[in-house]
Amino acid sequence: AMTVQFKSILCKELSDFLGFREKTLSKSAYCHDRLYLQRLDKYLCSGKYSTKELSEECLTGWINTLSGKTVTIANEVIVIRLFLEFLKSLGIPAYTPPVPKVHDDYIPYIFSDAELDSIFVAADSLEYGKSAVFLDSYIEFPMVLRLMYGCGLRVGETVSLKMEDVDLDTGVLTLKRTKRNKQRLVPMHTSLMIVLKKYCMAMGIVGEPNAFLFPCQTKDSSMSPHTAQHRFEFVLRNADIFLPGRQKHQRGPCLHCLRHVFAFKSFTNAERAGKRIDDSIPYLSIYLGHDRLRETEKYLRF
């Protein structure tokens, strides 16, 4: 174990607490904790604090020195709060600051209509055997994209679909393998249902309830989300789409962005149809399988 030299009035307590943390944490979590405790130590030294008691003024001042994403600041405060509890257990008075509110700093990438056209043209132009990447999915992948774009599905939900989950008469998908196991029914637009019906017939999977919609070559398992993402990157390169100068918290163009486009366009369509956006949120939230309305509302900022 690496010995950390703390220099403030609380050097022994910081060192002891870090020792306890090291026994229970993974290496990366320990490194984060060590960094947070070192920063607190440095702050106490710079303020020339000469008593072990940590006041509200002292800790509020320390929080004001923190910078970065709100979720990172909150994580740092959570660790220091544990240290403050440790101090109290030793009989040293310490103020416990509240954990700062976390804002969603994430900026998604929203494809333009022109980019979407390029993506579908590039996906539909894939040829069998032209690339090892697309050996088994030059037919499958354009359908994956259409389901994700047309229904706002997550990539994992899409690739794990089986024929038993698809009602080709009513055009309803039953999603069973979803995030946090929130099963849901997803109606498709008639135009998408017609394309999907043709696809299933071409794949020879109609009437085969256990057949995967997007099988691997062996047919006993489905295309993985990682494979789908890898194939999308290939399509993006062919469509000449990339994000220059991407910021740390910006998501570059990826498969999940099709879900963002779906939500974005759903709000736009509702607005054009004269519906109040607030009225649309609960419906869209259920359709997308969101846990909270807040997850759906964040699209309004985009």
Solvent accessible surface area in square Angstrom, and as a share of the most:
residue,aa,sasa,rsa
1,A,124,0.96
2,M,117,0.52
3,T,107,0.62
4,V,16,0.09
5,Q,134,0.60
6,F,18,0.08
7,K,160,0.68
8,S,9,0.06
9,I,65,0.33
10,L,0,0.00
11,C,53,0.32
12,K,131,0.56
13,E,14,0.06
14,L,0,0.00
15,S,51,0.33
16,D,56,0.29
17,F,14,0.06
18,L,7,0.03
19,G,27,0.26
20,F,112,0.47
21,R,50,0.18
22,E,63,0.28
23,K,166,0.70
24,T,110,0.64
25,L,48,0.24
26,S,70,0.45
27,K,172,0.73
28,S,74,0.48
29,A,34,0.26
30,Y,18,0.07
31,C,47,0.28
32,H,98,0.44
33,D,6,0.03
34,R,47,0.17
35,L,77,0.38
36,Y,14,0.05
37,L,0,0.00
38,Q,67,0.30
39,R,102,0.37
40,L,0,0.00
41,D,10,0.05
42,K,153,0.65
43,Y,41,0.16
44,L,1,0.01
45,C,52,0.31
46,S,81,0.52
47,G,40,0.39
48,K,171,0.72
49,Y,74,0.28
50,S,88,0.57
51,T,89,0.52
52,K,77,0.33
53,E,100,0.45
54,L,2,0.01
55,S,54,0.35
56,E,97,0.44
57,E,147,0.66
58,C,2,0.01
59,L,0,0.00
60,T,64,0.37
61,G,23,0.22
62,W,1,0.00
63,I,34,0.17
64,N,115,0.59
65,T,84,0.49
66,L,24,0.12
67,S,99,0.64
68,G,61,0.59
69,K,81,0.34
70,T,29,0.17
71,V,64,0.37
72,T,58,0.34
73,I,28,0.14
74,A,3,0.03
75,N,71,0.36
76,E,4,0.02
77,V,0,0.00
78,I,80,0.40
79,V,14,0.08
80,I,0,0.00
81,R,77,0.28
82,L,75,0.37
83,F,0,0.00
84,L,0,0.00
85,E,88,0.39
86,F,32,0.13
87,L,0,0.00
88,K,78,0.33
89,S,90,0.58
90,L,96,0.48
91,G,61,0.59
92,I,23,0.12
93,P,77,0.49
94,A,15,0.12
95,Y,69,0.26
96,T,40,0.23
97,P,2,0.01
98,P,92,0.58
99,V,57,0.33
100,P,42,0.26
101,K,170,0.72
102,V,81,0.47
103,H,114,0.51
104,D,64,0.33
105,D,45,0.23
106,Y,49,0.18
107,I,67,0.34
108,P,14,0.09
109,Y,30,0.11
110,I,50,0.25
111,F,5,0.02
112,S,56,0.36
113,D,91,0.47
114,A,72,0.56
115,E,41,0.18
116,L,7,0.04
117,D,94,0.49
118,S,42,0.27
119,I,0,0.00
120,F,33,0.14
121,V,99,0.57
122,A,12,0.09
123,A,0,0.00
124,D,77,0.40
125,S,67,0.43
126,L,18,0.09
127,E,96,0.43
128,Y,138,0.53
129,G,44,0.42
130,K,154,0.65
131,S,22,0.14
132,A,92,0.71
133,V,38,0.22
134,F,2,0.01
135,L,71,0.35
136,D,41,0.21
137,S,1,0.01
138,Y,75,0.28
139,I,80,0.41
140,E,7,0.03
141,F,0,0.00
142,P,16,0.10
143,M,5,0.02
144,V,0,0.00
145,L,0,0.00
146,R,62,0.23
147,L,0,0.00
148,M,0,0.00
149,Y,61,0.23
150,G,30,0.29
151,C,0,0.00
152,G,0,0.00
153,L,0,0.00
154,R,28,0.10
155,V,31,0.18
156,G,29,0.28
157,E,5,0.02
158,T,0,0.00
159,V,4,0.02
160,S,21,0.13
161,L,3,0.02
162,K,44,0.18
163,M,15,0.07
164,E,85,0.38
165,D,3,0.01
166,V,15,0.09
167,D,59,0.31
168,L,24,0.12
169,D,124,0.64
170,T,92,0.53
171,G,0,0.00
172,V,38,0.22
173,L,0,0.00
174,T,42,0.25
175,L,3,0.02
176,K,71,0.30
177,R,100,0.36
178,T,16,0.09
179,K,100,0.42
180,R,141,0.51
181,N,124,0.63
182,K,78,0.33
183,Q,127,0.56
184,R,22,0.08
185,L,117,0.58
186,V,0,0.00
187,P,73,0.46
188,M,20,0.09
189,H,130,0.58
190,T,84,0.49
191,S,65,0.42
192,L,16,0.08
193,M,32,0.14
194,I,87,0.44
195,V,60,0.35
196,L,0,0.00
197,K,73,0.31
198,K,136,0.58
199,Y,14,0.06
200,C,0,0.00
201,M,129,0.57
202,A,79,0.61
203,M,45,0.20
204,G,57,0.54
205,I,13,0.07
206,V,80,0.46
207,G,68,0.66
208,E,94,0.42
209,P,76,0.48
210,N,110,0.57
211,A,24,0.19
212,F,38,0.16
213,L,0,0.00
214,F,0,0.00
215,P,5,0.03
216,C,43,0.26
217,Q,124,0.55
218,T,98,0.57
219,K,133,0.57
220,D,114,0.59
221,S,50,0.32
222,S,25,0.16
223,M,5,0.02
224,S,45,0.29
225,P,62,0.39
226,H,150,0.67
227,T,36,0.21
228,A,0,0.00
229,Q,50,0.22
230,H,86,0.38
231,R,30,0.11
232,F,0,0.00
233,E,71,0.32
234,F,44,0.18
235,V,0,0.00
236,L,11,0.06
237,R,157,0.57
238,N,93,0.48
239,A,18,0.14
240,D,111,0.58
241,I,16,0.08
242,F,136,0.57
243,L,49,0.24
244,P,97,0.61
245,G,77,0.74
246,R,136,0.50
247,Q,96,0.43
248,K,203,0.86
249,H,55,0.25
250,Q,37,0.16
251,R,94,0.34
252,G,11,0.10
253,P,22,0.14
254,C,18,0.11
255,L,1,0.01
256,H,49,0.22
257,C,0,0.00
258,L,0,0.00
259,R,5,0.02
260,H,4,0.02
261,V,1,0.00
262,F,30,0.12
263,A,0,0.00
264,F,75,0.31
265,K,63,0.27
266,S,30,0.19
267,F,11,0.04
268,T,45,0.26
269,N,88,0.45
270,A,13,0.10
271,E,106,0.47
272,R,189,0.69
273,A,70,0.55
274,G,68,0.65
275,K,126,0.53
276,R,151,0.55
277,I,38,0.19
278,D,87,0.45
279,D,72,0.38
280,S,18,0.11
281,I,7,0.04
282,P,55,0.34
283,Y,170,0.65
284,L,16,0.08
285,S,6,0.04
286,I,129,0.66
287,Y,45,0.17
288,L,1,0.00
289,G,5,0.05
290,H,15,0.07
291,D,53,0.27
292,R,131,0.48
293,L,87,0.43
294,R,168,0.61
295,E,41,0.18
296,T,0,0.00
297,E,74,0.33
298,K,55,0.23
299,Y,6,0.02
300,L,79,0.39
301,R,143,0.52
302,F,57,0.24
